[in-house]
Each structure stands twice: as C-alpha cells, then as structure tokens.
Amino acid sequence: MTVPRPPAPWLIRPAKLPATTPPPLTGDWAATDTRLDDVELLPVGGIGPEDVAVAADGSIYTGTEDGGIWRFAPGKTTPGLLCTTGGRPLGIEIDPRDGALVVCDAYRGLLRVTADGTISDLTRRAGGSRILVCNNAAVARDGVVYFTDSSNRFPISHWRRDLLEHQPNGRICAYDPGTGKTEVVATGFHFPNGVALTPDEDALLFCETVTHRLMRLSLPDGKVRELRDLPAYPDNMSPVGDGTYWVALASPRVALAERLLPHPAVRRIAAVLPARLQPQPVPYTLAALVDGEGAIVRTLHGPAGRYVMATGVRQHGDTLWLGSLTERAIARTSLS
C-alpha cells in the first residue's frame, strides 16, 4: 500500500534576511582526512538509503525512497527486504528495550518495525496537527521517542522549497509508548533534522539544516541555545555513547543560496523552477564528530564527491557507516 503524498504549497513565503558568505573549510574543518573519498559501497535495492542503523547483533538497516526497509545480515554485503512502509523512511533508530526499529517515515509518521517485518503505526499527529515530515529520532531508555517534524508546510518531496522559504516551520515532538500520547516539545525551528539524546538524557542536541546550526534543547524546561554555526548543511546525527556525536553534513554551504537571502522575490521564482535550475548542493562528502557543547573533535572529508549528499552517519565499533538521500548504496569506512 502506497501512502498518499501530500501536496505542497505552490508559492513560498520567503523571509528577507541578510546575505551571508559560506566560511572556508579551514582550521578544525580543514580537509586533512579525506578517507570519505575511499569508502566501500554496499548497494541496496533502491534509491536514497537516507539513514543507517546498527543492531546489537551487527545487522545493518536502511530505508529507501520506494518505502523499502532493508537489512544487511551480520557480515553480509547484500541486503534483504525486511518490509515496505508505503511511504518514505528517513531516520531509523534501535529501540533499546527490545531491539525493534523506530522508523521516521516522512509520509506515514512514526513507525515501529519488528524483526519479522511487522509494521505498527505509533503516531501521525502532534499538538492537534498532522506530522508532515517525520525526519529523525532519538529513543530514550524508557522508550520515549523524541523526533523532528521538519516542516509544517512542505512535504519531503519539496524540501528545496522549505530551504528557499527559510522560515521556522519545524518542531520537535515526543511520543510516549506508555500513554500512547504525542506532545510538542518545542517549535519554531528552521528544518530541524538530526536529533540525539545526551548520555544523561537531560537534553537533546539537534541540527537545523536551513540555518546550518547545531542546537541544544534542555529537558524538561525546553530552553534552547545555539552551540555552533556550521560551514555546511547538517542532516542526521547519532551519539557515539561517550558524550560525542557524529553529524552528517549533506553539502558545504551554497554561495548562491546565501546570496539570495536578501531577495525574497527572486527566491519565490526559484522555488517553482525545475530542481536542476535551483541552487544545487555541492558534491562534497563531510562528517563531523562533536562533543556535547558543539566543539569539533574530528572531521572526515570527501572532496572528490564520490559519495554525495551524505545524510546519515553511525559509528559501530571501528566502522563509520554513511547513508545518502540520493545514492544507491550505503557506505562504510574504517576509523583507524
């Protein structure tokens, strides 16, 4: 069953903002480690394995544009199809209580998928409104799922329009399996995307893709502060478990997009042009390891762009796994 794709507004309502200049990749961001140009590719049976999750037994999971959830058995390089959601799986997490998958489906909402491929709908609404872009999640030890709803205006099929609009259309929500209720934790974010819990579970770190920022949201008081302005557009993120976090950055900041910020009328026209005529992501692979205050611990680069639009990142042992919004494979590299 294919989940209906919601329509997108034809016209955007762009904010007028000062132009900015993309910062150079120097200092902590210097391309001294270019191992992401030499990743090993593991093809999947579809386009856009956006995220990667690793189970306790070493199984690798990812989801593709056609709704497929794919599983690589431990030690295998060819996946099997676990199930099909009918929507568009984005972020995938492992429930620490029983190892089931928690899947953010951009069209269907928050899902639970068990080892035999059984799909259960967890939530489709929050705060009285539909979850339009269920994007990435973090699962607490008690099973509470914190997740990003990236836009209340544009479905994932029209994510470029949300970036061109540059408005705070997103929110962070929480689903409680004990009560079955979904609450809005905080609102007013610019395409909130990757999210991760701190080790003490007293705060969330999350990425704002549109404003290229790493943020921190305290729990339960809801106080938000910016940790770092990034030189690239962040997507998913994942905790290592030691108080550090990997962030996948889909592209360095695009100069043309930032020059257009003071010109809402031009951006309104650009939003209805074919995608190939809009500002394009830079084919440059990038992942960063940060600590709980946003300090840069390590950066990995792929300046040749052999694996582009890296949107998911996950460390398991000495291996770093990557997912992509546009590729036909997941990727891995050794961190040694």
KEGU-918613 format. One record per residue (C-alpha): chain; residue in three letters; residue number from 0; x, y, z. Coordinates in Angstrom, 3 decimals. Example, Ala and Ser with C-alpha at 12.3 -4.5 7.8 and 13.67 -1.06 7.14 Angstrom:
# KEGU-918613
@c->A	r->Ala	k->0	X->12.300	Y->-4.500	Z->7.800
@c->A	r->Ser	k->1	X->13.670	Y->-1.060	Z->7.140
//
This chain:
# KEGU-918613
@c->A	r->Met	k->0	X->0.000	Y->0.000	Z->0.000
@c->A	r->Thr	k->1	X->1.365	Y->3.392	Z->-1.007
@c->A	r->Val	k->2	X->0.690	Y->6.198	Z->1.426
@c->A	r->Pro	k->3	X->-0.783	Y->9.278	Z->-0.323
@c->A	r->Arg	k->4	X->1.768	Y->12.026	Z->-0.913
@c->A	r->Pro	k->5	X->0.544	Y->15.373	Z->0.431
@c->A	r->Pro	k->6	X->0.548	Y->18.324	Z->-1.962
@c->A	r->Ala	k->7	X->2.947	Y->21.202	Z->-1.475
@c->A	r->Pro	k->8	X->2.065	Y->24.899	Z->-1.498
@c->A	r->Trp	k->9	X->2.851	Y->26.344	Z->-4.917
@c->A	r->Leu	k->10	X->4.194	Y->29.640	Z->-3.594
@c->A	r->Ile	k->11	X->6.696	Y->30.041	Z->-0.786
@c->A	r->Arg	k->12	X->6.616	Y->32.825	Z->1.815
@c->A	r->Pro	k->13	X->10.312	Y->33.687	Z->1.943
@c->A	r->Ala	k->14	X->11.874	Y->35.591	Z->4.805
@c->A	r->Lys	k->15	X->14.082	Y->38.574	Z->3.935
@c->A	r->Leu	k->16	X->17.463	Y->38.094	Z->5.586
@c->A	r->Pro	k->17	X->20.991	Y->39.475	Z->5.251
@c->A	r->Ala	k->18	X->23.270	Y->37.744	Z->2.777
@c->A	r->Thr	k->19	X->25.979	Y->35.562	Z->4.249
@c->A	r->Thr	k->20	X->29.209	Y->34.146	Z->2.905
@c->A	r->Pro	k->21	X->29.992	Y->30.434	Z->3.288
@c->A	r->Pro	k->22	X->33.044	Y->30.102	Z->5.552
@c->A	r->Pro	k->23	X->36.054	Y->28.204	Z->4.221
@c->A	r->Leu	k->24	X->36.808	Y->24.668	Z->5.360
@c->A	r->Thr	k->25	X->39.875	Y->25.613	Z->7.383
@c->A	r->Gly	k->26	X->41.074	Y->25.191	Z->10.946
@c->A	r->Asp	k->27	X->39.036	Y->22.467	Z->12.657
@c->A	r->Trp	k->28	X->37.288	Y->21.930	Z->9.318
@c->A	r->Ala	k->29	X->40.429	Y->21.554	Z->7.193
@c->A	r->Ala	k->30	X->40.394	Y->18.578	Z->4.832
@c->A	r->Thr	k->31	X->43.326	Y->16.780	Z->6.414
@c->A	r->Asp	k->32	X->41.492	Y->13.430	Z->6.480
@c->A	r->Thr	k->33	X->39.937	Y->12.606	Z->3.088
@c->A	r->Arg	k->34	X->39.034	Y->8.970	Z->3.715
@c->A	r->Leu	k->35	X->35.429	Y->9.606	Z->2.623
@c->A	r->Asp	k->36	X->36.680	Y->9.587	Z->-0.966
@c->A	r->Asp	k->37	X->37.637	Y->5.933	Z->-0.460
@c->A	r->Val	k->38	X->34.558	Y->4.481	Z->1.226
@c->A	r->Glu	k->39	X->33.354	Y->0.966	Z->0.496
@c->A	r->Leu	k->40	X->29.914	Y->0.972	Z->-1.135
@c->A	r->Leu	k->41	X->27.235	Y->-1.599	Z->-0.305
@c->A	r->Pro	k->42	X->24.412	Y->-1.332	Z->-2.879
@c->A	r->Val	k->43	X->20.806	Y->-1.523	Z->-1.737
@c->A	r->Gly	k->44	X->17.674	Y->-2.321	Z->-3.688
@c->A	r->Gly	k->45	X->16.525	Y->1.254	Z->-4.127
@c->A	r->Ile	k->46	X->17.467	Y->4.922	Z->-4.285
@c->A	r->Gly	k->47	X->18.312	Y->7.076	Z->-1.297
@c->A	r->Pro	k->48	X->19.280	Y->4.976	Z->1.745
@c->A	r->Glu	k->49	X->18.938	Y->8.106	Z->3.872
@c->A	r->Asp	k->50	X->19.977	Y->6.723	Z->7.263
@c->A	r->Val	k->51	X->21.822	Y->3.734	Z->8.696
@c->A	r->Ala	k->52	X->21.106	Y->1.916	Z->11.966
@c->A	r->Val	k->53	X->23.169	Y->-0.888	Z->13.515
@c->A	r->Ala	k->54	X->21.530	Y->-3.513	Z->15.724
@c->A	r->Ala	k->55	X->23.183	Y->-5.262	Z->18.670
@c->A	r->Asp	k->56	X->23.847	Y->-8.362	Z->16.560
@c->A	r->Gly	k->57	X->25.593	Y->-6.307	Z->13.870
@c->A	r->Ser	k->58	X->22.683	Y->-6.206	Z->11.418
@c->A	r->Ile	k->59	X->22.585	Y->-3.032	Z->9.320
@c->A	r->Tyr	k->60	X->19.277	Y->-1.359	Z->8.457
@c->A	r->Thr	k->61	X->18.422	Y->1.376	Z->5.995
@c->A	r->Gly	k->62	X->15.354	Y->2.722	Z->4.169
@c->A	r->Thr	k->63	X->14.921	Y->3.800	Z->0.557
@c->A	r->Glu	k->64	X->12.802	Y->6.197	Z->-1.461
@c->A	r->Asp	k->65	X->10.332	Y->3.484	Z->-2.514
@c->A	r->Gly	k->66	X->9.424	Y->2.708	Z->1.102
@c->A	r->Gly	k->67	X->11.679	Y->-0.308	Z->1.491
@c->A	r->Ile	k->68	X->13.361	Y->-1.180	Z->4.796
@c->A	r->Trp	k->69	X->16.491	Y->-3.203	Z->4.025
@c->A	r->Arg	k->70	X->18.566	Y->-5.438	Z->6.311
@c->A	r->Phe	k->71	X->22.163	Y->-6.482	Z->5.863
@c->A	r->Ala	k->72	X->22.696	Y->-9.609	Z->7.952
@c->A	r->Pro	k->73	X->25.886	Y->-9.578	Z->10.065
@c->A	r->Gly	k->74	X->28.923	Y->-9.886	Z->7.822
@c->A	r->Lys	k->75	X->26.888	Y->-9.758	Z->4.593
@c->A	r->Thr	k->76	X->27.214	Y->-7.182	Z->1.811
@c->A	r->Thr	k->77	X->23.911	Y->-7.902	Z->0.057
@c->A	r->Pro	k->78	X->20.681	Y->-6.839	Z->1.798
@c->A	r->Gly	k->79	X->17.283	Y->-8.465	Z->2.060
@c->A	r->Leu	k->80	X->13.998	Y->-6.569	Z->2.016
@c->A	r->Leu	k->81	X->12.518	Y->-6.610	Z->5.515
@c->A	r->Cys	k->82	X->9.291	Y->-4.761	Z->4.688
@c->A	r->Thr	k->83	X->7.805	Y->-1.858	Z->2.736
@c->A	r->Thr	k->84	X->6.176	Y->1.055	Z->4.558
@c->A	r->Gly	k->85	X->4.435	Y->2.552	Z->1.539
@c->A	r->Gly	k->86	X->5.933	Y->5.912	Z->2.488
@c->A	r->Arg	k->87	X->9.453	Y->7.318	Z->2.630
@c->A	r->Pro	k->88	X->11.630	Y->6.039	Z->5.510
@c->A	r->Leu	k->89	X->14.145	Y->8.612	Z->6.730
@c->A	r->Gly	k->90	X->15.704	Y->8.278	Z->10.191
@c->A	r->Ile	k->91	X->15.966	Y->4.780	Z->11.703
@c->A	r->Glu	k->92	X->16.787	Y->4.046	Z->15.350
@c->A	r->Ile	k->93	X->17.002	Y->0.932	Z->17.508
@c->A	r->Asp	k->94	X->14.650	Y->0.722	Z->20.499
@c->A	r->Pro	k->95	X->16.991	Y->-0.025	Z->23.448
@c->A	r->Arg	k->96	X->14.265	Y->-2.004	Z->25.210
@c->A	r->Asp	k->97	X->13.803	Y->-4.795	Z->22.671
@c->A	r->Gly	k->98	X->15.822	Y->-4.045	Z->19.537
@c->A	r->Ala	k->99	X->12.829	Y->-3.158	Z->17.347
@c->A	r->Leu	k->100	X->13.260	Y->-0.439	Z->14.741
@c->A	r->Val	k->101	X->11.796	Y->3.014	Z->15.273
@c->A	r->Val	k->102	X->11.343	Y->4.494	Z->11.805
@c->A	r->Cys	k->103	X->10.640	Y->8.088	Z->10.870
@c->A	r->Asp	k->104	X->8.559	Y->7.863	Z->7.718
@c->A	r->Ala	k->105	X->8.196	Y->11.237	Z->6.033
@c->A	r->Tyr	k->106	X->4.706	Y->10.427	Z->4.726
@c->A	r->Arg	k->107	X->3.351	Y->7.920	Z->7.230
@c->A	r->Gly	k->108	X->4.653	Y->9.261	Z->10.554
@c->A	r->Leu	k->109	X->6.458	Y->7.452	Z->13.354
@c->A	r->Leu	k->110	X->6.566	Y->3.661	Z->12.934
@c->A	r->Arg	k->111	X->7.720	Y->0.584	Z->14.798
@c->A	r->Val	k->112	X->9.124	Y->-2.358	Z->12.829
@c->A	r->Thr	k->113	X->9.872	Y->-5.700	Z->14.459
@c->A	r->Ala	k->114	X->12.418	Y->-8.296	Z->13.384
@c->A	r->Asp	k->115	X->9.852	Y->-10.186	Z->11.290
@c->A	r->Gly	k->116	X->8.952	Y->-7.047	Z->9.320
@c->A	r->Thr	k->117	X->5.676	Y->-6.279	Z->11.098
@c->A	r->Ile	k->118	X->4.889	Y->-2.554	Z->10.930
@c->A	r->Ser	k->119	X->2.936	Y->-0.672	Z->13.598
@c->A	r->Asp	k->120	X->1.895	Y->2.968	Z->13.381
@c->A	r->Leu	k->121	X->2.935	Y->4.844	Z->16.525
@c->A	r->Thr	k->122	X->1.798	Y->8.377	Z->15.789
@c->A	r->Arg	k->123	X->0.743	Y->10.600	Z->12.905
@c->A	r->Arg	k->124	X->-0.287	Y->13.748	Z->14.773
@c->A	r->Ala	k->125	X->1.125	Y->16.069	Z->17.420
@c->A	r->Gly	k->126	X->-0.326	Y->19.170	Z->19.022
@c->A	r->Gly	k->127	X->-3.540	Y->18.826	Z->17.068
@c->A	r->Ser	k->128	X->-1.891	Y->18.822	Z->13.634
@c->A	r->Arg	k->129	X->-0.528	Y->16.286	Z->11.200
@c->A	r->Ile	k->130	X->3.138	Y->15.303	Z->11.317
@c->A	r->Leu	k->131	X->4.172	Y->16.374	Z->7.820
@c->A	r->Val	k->132	X->7.898	Y->15.488	Z->7.690
@c->A	r->Cys	k->133	X->8.796	Y->12.916	Z->10.347
@c->A	r->Asn	k->134	X->12.550	Y->13.039	Z->9.904
@c->A	r->Asn	k->135	X->14.926	Y->11.770	Z->12.603
@c->A	r->Ala	k->136	X->14.557	Y->10.352	Z->16.114
@c->A	r->Ala	k->137	X->16.275	Y->9.604	Z->19.406
@c->A	r->Val	k->138	X->14.915	Y->6.855	Z->21.664
@c->A	r->Ala	k->139	X->15.283	Y->7.205	Z->25.433
@c->A	r->Arg	k->140	X->15.973	Y->4.261	Z->27.716
@c->A	r->Asp	k->141	X->12.319	Y->4.213	Z->28.811
@c->A	r->Gly	k->142	X->11.155	Y->4.079	Z->25.189
@c->A	r->Val	k->143	X->10.095	Y->7.714	Z->24.789
@c->A	r->Val	k->144	X->10.829	Y->8.773	Z->21.216
@c->A	r->Tyr	k->145	X->11.942	Y->12.332	Z->20.548
@c->A	r->Phe	k->146	X->11.681	Y->13.180	Z->16.876
@c->A	r->Thr	k->147	X->11.835	Y->16.077	Z->14.450
@c->A	r->Asp	k->148	X->8.910	Y->17.189	Z->12.308
@c->A	r->Ser	k->149	X->10.895	Y->19.269	Z->9.870
@c->A	r->Ser	k->150	X->8.187	Y->21.346	Z->8.193
@c->A	r->Asn	k->151	X->4.535	Y->22.199	Z->8.639
@c->A	r->Arg	k->152	X->4.353	Y->23.498	Z->5.063
@c->A	r->Phe	k->153	X->6.292	Y->21.314	Z->2.654
@c->A	r->Pro	k->154	X->6.437	Y->17.502	Z->2.384
@c->A	r->Ile	k->155	X->9.821	Y->15.852	Z->1.905
@c->A	r->Ser	k->156	X->9.267	Y->15.740	Z->-1.868
@c->A	r->His	k->157	X->9.549	Y->19.550	Z->-1.831
@c->A	r->Trp	k->158	X->12.290	Y->20.034	Z->0.769
@c->A	r->Arg	k->159	X->14.023	Y->22.551	Z->-1.508
@c->A	r->Arg	k->160	X->11.070	Y->24.921	Z->-1.161
@c->A	r->Asp	k->161	X->11.359	Y->24.870	Z->2.606
@c->A	r->Leu	k->162	X->15.055	Y->25.757	Z->2.354
@c->A	r->Leu	k->163	X->14.293	Y->28.608	Z->-0.039
@c->A	r->Glu	k->164	X->11.477	Y->29.873	Z->2.191
@c->A	r->His	k->165	X->13.865	Y->29.973	Z->5.178
@c->A	r->Gln	k->166	X->11.118	Y->30.184	Z->7.800
@c->A	r->Pro	k->167	X->10.862	Y->28.443	Z->11.228
@c->A	r->Asn	k->168	X->8.379	Y->25.822	Z->10.047
@c->A	r->Gly	k->169	X->9.625	Y->22.874	Z->12.124
@c->A	r->Arg	k->170	X->9.220	Y->21.407	Z->15.593
@c->A	r->Ile	k->171	X->10.438	Y->18.687	Z->17.953
@c->A	r->Cys	k->172	X->7.928	Y->16.199	Z->19.341
@c->A	r->Ala	k->173	X->7.908	Y->13.330	Z->21.825
@c->A	r->Tyr	k->174	X->5.953	Y->10.067	Z->21.663
@c->A	r->Asp	k->175	X->5.393	Y->8.232	Z->24.960
@c->A	r->Pro	k->176	X->4.728	Y->4.493	Z->24.463
@c->A	r->Gly	k->177	X->3.352	Y->4.243	Z->27.977
@c->A	r->Thr	k->178	X->0.473	Y->6.611	Z->27.321
@c->A	r->Gly	k->179	X->0.356	Y->6.498	Z->23.529
@c->A	r->Lys	k->180	X->0.368	Y->10.298	Z->23.512
@c->A	r->Thr	k->181	X->2.474	Y->12.614	Z->21.369
@c->A	r->Glu	k->182	X->3.432	Y->16.036	Z->22.661
@c->A	r->Val	k->183	X->5.118	Y->19.014	Z->21.040
@c->A	r->Val	k->184	X->8.339	Y->19.682	Z->22.957
@c->A	r->Ala	k->185	X->9.347	Y->22.889	Z->21.183
@c->A	r->Thr	k->186	X->8.537	Y->24.771	Z->17.972
@c->A	r->Gly	k->187	X->9.919	Y->27.493	Z->15.728
@c->A	r->Phe	k->188	X->12.907	Y->25.757	Z->14.152
@c->A	r->His	k->189	X->14.350	Y->26.020	Z->10.644
@c->A	r->Phe	k->190	X->14.011	Y->22.494	Z->9.229
@c->A	r->Pro	k->191	X->15.049	Y->20.608	Z->12.387
@c->A	r->Asn	k->192	X->16.646	Y->17.381	Z->11.268
@c->A	r->Gly	k->193	X->19.075	Y->15.107	Z->13.145
@c->A	r->Val	k->194	X->18.479	Y->14.714	Z->16.877
@c->A	r->Ala	k->195	X->20.299	Y->12.864	Z->19.674
@c->A	r->Leu	k->196	X->19.949	Y->12.490	Z->23.441
@c->A	r->Thr	k->197	X->22.749	Y->13.343	Z->25.848
@c->A	r->Pro	k->198	X->24.088	Y->10.437	Z->27.956
@c->A	r->Asp	k->199	X->22.097	Y->11.609	Z->30.991
@c->A	r->Glu	k->200	X->19.020	Y->12.174	Z->28.797
@c->A	r->Asp	k->201	X->18.658	Y->15.677	Z->30.218
@c->A	r->Ala	k->202	X->18.940	Y->17.394	Z->26.831
@c->A	r->Leu	k->203	X->18.652	Y->16.941	Z->23.099
@c->A	r->Leu	k->204	X->21.207	Y->18.017	Z->20.541
@c->A	r->Phe	k->205	X->19.687	Y->18.694	Z->17.147
@c->A	r->Cys	k->206	X->20.544	Y->20.159	Z->13.755
@c->A	r->Glu	k->207	X->18.802	Y->22.963	Z->11.897
@c->A	r->Thr	k->208	X->19.531	Y->22.279	Z->8.242
@c->A	r->Val	k->209	X->18.312	Y->25.601	Z->6.821
@c->A	r->Thr	k->210	X->20.307	Y->27.788	Z->9.222
@c->A	r->His	k->211	X->23.265	Y->25.340	Z->9.332
@c->A	r->Arg	k->212	X->23.289	Y->25.297	Z->13.139
@c->A	r->Leu	k->213	X->23.858	Y->22.760	Z->15.895
@c->A	r->Met	k->214	X->21.453	Y->23.377	Z->18.780
@c->A	r->Arg	k->215	X->20.807	Y->22.140	Z->22.315
@c->A	r->Leu	k->216	X->17.352	Y->21.746	Z->23.881
@c->A	r->Ser	k->217	X->17.238	Y->21.210	Z->27.650
@c->A	r->Leu	k->218	X->14.750	Y->18.724	Z->29.062
@c->A	r->Pro	k->219	X->12.254	Y->19.206	Z->30.526
@c->A	r->Asp	k->220	X->12.386	Y->23.031	Z->30.653
@c->A	r->Gly	k->221	X->12.612	Y->23.436	Z->26.868
@c->A	r->Lys	k->222	X->15.379	Y->26.041	Z->26.867
@c->A	r->Val	k->223	X->17.154	Y->26.252	Z->23.517
@c->A	r->Arg	k->224	X->20.605	Y->27.566	Z->22.726
@c->A	r->Glu	k->225	X->22.860	Y->27.560	Z->19.716
@c->A	r->Leu	k->226	X->26.036	Y->25.527	Z->20.094
@c->A	r->Arg	k->227	X->27.722	Y->26.162	Z->16.764
@c->A	r->Asp	k->228	X->27.224	Y->27.698	Z->13.336
@c->A	r->Leu	k->229	X->28.416	Y->25.134	Z->10.800
@c->A	r->Pro	k->230	X->30.113	Y->25.630	Z->7.412
@c->A	r->Ala	k->231	X->27.800	Y->23.033	Z->5.854
@c->A	r->Tyr	k->232	X->24.183	Y->21.892	Z->5.962
@c->A	r->Pro	k->233	X->23.733	Y->19.282	Z->8.732
@c->A	r->Asp	k->234	X->21.349	Y->16.382	Z->8.360
@c->A	r->Asn	k->235	X->21.107	Y->13.333	Z->10.648
@c->A	r->Met	k->236	X->23.226	Y->12.881	Z->13.744
@c->A	r->Ser	k->237	X->23.898	Y->9.974	Z->16.109
@c->A	r->Pro	k->238	X->25.509	Y->9.547	Z->19.535
@c->A	r->Val	k->239	X->28.660	Y->7.510	Z->19.973
@c->A	r->Gly	k->240	X->27.820	Y->6.825	Z->23.618
@c->A	r->Asp	k->241	X->30.716	Y->8.666	Z->25.222
@c->A	r->Gly	k->242	X->29.274	Y->12.177	Z->25.059
@c->A	r->Thr	k->243	X->30.310	Y->12.755	Z->21.446
@c->A	r->Tyr	k->244	X->28.117	Y->12.753	Z->18.353
@c->A	r->Trp	k->245	X->28.583	Y->12.218	Z->14.634
@c->A	r->Val	k->246	X->26.879	Y->14.713	Z->12.325
@c->A	r->Ala	k->247	X->26.336	Y->14.037	Z->8.631
@c->A	r->Leu	k->248	X->26.621	Y->17.190	Z->6.524
@c->A	r->Ala	k->249	X->24.873	Y->16.884	Z->3.177
@c->A	r->Ser	k->250	X->26.756	Y->19.709	Z->1.468
@c->A	r->Pro	k->251	X->29.004	Y->22.645	Z->2.211
@c->A	r->Arg	k->252	X->27.023	Y->25.863	Z->2.270
@c->A	r->Val	k->253	X->25.954	Y->27.025	Z->-1.184
@c->A	r->Ala	k->254	X->27.150	Y->30.542	Z->-2.056
@c->A	r->Leu	k->255	X->24.275	Y->31.282	Z->-4.452
@c->A	r->Ala	k->256	X->21.640	Y->30.291	Z->-1.882
@c->A	r->Glu	k->257	X->23.188	Y->32.590	Z->0.706
@c->A	r->Arg	k->258	X->23.455	Y->35.489	Z->-1.742
@c->A	r->Leu	k->259	X->19.729	Y->35.178	Z->-2.444
@c->A	r->Leu	k->260	X->18.674	Y->35.594	Z->1.209
@c->A	r->Pro	k->261	X->18.027	Y->39.386	Z->0.878
@c->A	r->His	k->262	X->15.900	Y->38.788	Z->-2.263
@c->A	r->Pro	k->263	X->12.632	Y->37.041	Z->-1.366
@c->A	r->Ala	k->264	X->11.040	Y->37.789	Z->-4.761
@c->A	r->Val	k->265	X->13.859	Y->36.016	Z->-6.574
@c->A	r->Arg	k->266	X->13.619	Y->33.040	Z->-4.213
@c->A	r->Arg	k->267	X->9.870	Y->32.874	Z->-4.786
@c->A	r->Ile	k->268	X->10.520	Y->32.461	Z->-8.511
@c->A	r->Ala	k->269	X->13.362	Y->29.991	Z->-7.937
@c->A	r->Ala	k->270	X->11.086	Y->27.783	Z->-5.837
@c->A	r->Val	k->271	X->8.808	Y->26.979	Z->-8.803
@c->A	r->Leu	k->272	X->11.619	Y->26.352	Z->-11.277
@c->A	r->Pro	k->273	X->12.706	Y->22.794	Z->-12.101
@c->A	r->Ala	k->274	X->15.046	Y->21.425	Z->-9.432
@c->A	r->Arg	k->275	X->18.002	Y->21.466	Z->-11.833
@c->A	r->Leu	k->276	X->17.692	Y->25.268	Z->-12.119
@c->A	r->Gln	k->277	X->17.628	Y->25.865	Z->-8.366
@c->A	r->Pro	k->278	X->20.731	Y->26.262	Z->-6.162
@c->A	r->Gln	k->279	X->22.446	Y->22.884	Z->-6.064
@c->A	r->Pro	k->280	X->24.187	Y->21.024	Z->-3.238
@c->A	r->Val	k->281	X->27.956	Y->20.858	Z->-3.517
@c->A	r->Pro	k->282	X->29.251	Y->17.324	Z->-4.322
@c->A	r->Tyr	k->283	X->31.481	Y->17.123	Z->-1.257
@c->A	r->Thr	k->284	X->31.185	Y->14.419	Z->1.421
@c->A	r->Leu	k->285	X->31.540	Y->15.571	Z->5.029
@c->A	r->Ala	k->286	X->31.025	Y->14.160	Z->8.522
@c->A	r->Ala	k->287	X->31.985	Y->15.729	Z->11.838
@c->A	r->Leu	k->288	X->32.432	Y->14.396	Z->15.359
@c->A	r->Val	k->289	X->31.395	Y->16.945	Z->18.005
@c->A	r->Asp	k->290	X->31.132	Y->16.982	Z->21.773
@c->A	r->Gly	k->291	X->28.134	Y->17.981	Z->23.867
@c->A	r->Glu	k->292	X->28.959	Y->21.678	Z->23.584
@c->A	r->Gly	k->293	X->29.469	Y->21.567	Z->19.830
@c->A	r->Ala	k->294	X->33.273	Y->21.617	Z->19.865
@c->A	r->Ile	k->295	X->34.809	Y->19.881	Z->16.862
@c->A	r->Val	k->296	X->36.613	Y->16.666	Z->17.757
@c->A	r->Arg	k->297	X->37.249	Y->15.311	Z->14.265
@c->A	r->Thr	k->298	X->36.179	Y->15.892	Z->10.668
@c->A	r->Leu	k->299	X->36.211	Y->13.481	Z->7.742
@c->A	r->His	k->300	X->36.108	Y->14.698	Z->4.153
@c->A	r->Gly	k->301	X->35.457	Y->13.508	Z->0.625
@c->A	r->Pro	k->302	X->36.325	Y->16.498	Z->-1.571
@c->A	r->Ala	k->303	X->36.130	Y->14.453	Z->-4.771
@c->A	r->Gly	k->304	X->32.452	Y->13.796	Z->-4.085
@c->A	r->Arg	k->305	X->32.492	Y->10.068	Z->-4.789
@c->A	r->Tyr	k->306	X->29.617	Y->9.562	Z->-2.325
@c->A	r->Val	k->307	X->27.349	Y->12.619	Z->-2.311
@c->A	r->Met	k->308	X->24.518	Y->14.028	Z->-0.172
@c->A	r->Ala	k->309	X->25.618	Y->12.164	Z->2.954
@c->A	r->Thr	k->310	X->22.572	Y->12.402	Z->5.214
@c->A	r->Gly	k->311	X->23.043	Y->9.572	Z->7.721
@c->A	r->Val	k->312	X->26.033	Y->8.656	Z->9.885
@c->A	r->Arg	k->313	X->26.558	Y->5.969	Z->12.504
@c->A	r->Gln	k->314	X->29.611	Y->4.617	Z->14.328
@c->A	r->His	k->315	X->29.715	Y->0.954	Z->15.286
@c->A	r->Gly	k->316	X->32.982	Y->-0.151	Z->16.782
@c->A	r->Asp	k->317	X->35.750	Y->0.995	Z->14.475
@c->A	r->Thr	k->318	X->33.465	Y->1.410	Z->11.453
@c->A	r->Leu	k->319	X->31.668	Y->4.541	Z->10.331
@c->A	r->Trp	k->320	X->28.530	Y->3.988	Z->8.248
@c->A	r->Leu	k->321	X->27.023	Y->6.594	Z->5.934
@c->A	r->Gly	k->322	X->23.649	Y->6.958	Z->4.248
@c->A	r->Ser	k->323	X->22.650	Y->9.264	Z->1.405
@c->A	r->Leu	k->324	X->19.495	Y->10.946	Z->0.138
@c->A	r->Thr	k->325	X->20.438	Y->10.297	Z->-3.488
@c->A	r->Glu	k->326	X->22.895	Y->7.391	Z->-3.778
@c->A	r->Arg	k->327	X->22.024	Y->3.736	Z->-4.411
@c->A	r->Ala	k->328	X->24.287	Y->2.359	Z->-1.691
@c->A	r->Ile	k->329	X->25.239	Y->2.825	Z->1.914
@c->A	r->Ala	k->330	X->28.920	Y->3.380	Z->2.616
@c->A	r->Arg	k->331	X->31.426	Y->2.400	Z->5.264
@c->A	r->Thr	k->332	X->34.951	Y->3.287	Z->6.227
@c->A	r->Ser	k->333	X->37.340	Y->2.339	Z->9.000
@c->A	r->Leu	k->334	X->38.027	Y->4.964	Z->11.662
@c->A	r->Ser	k->335	X->41.509	Y->3.603	Z->12.375
//
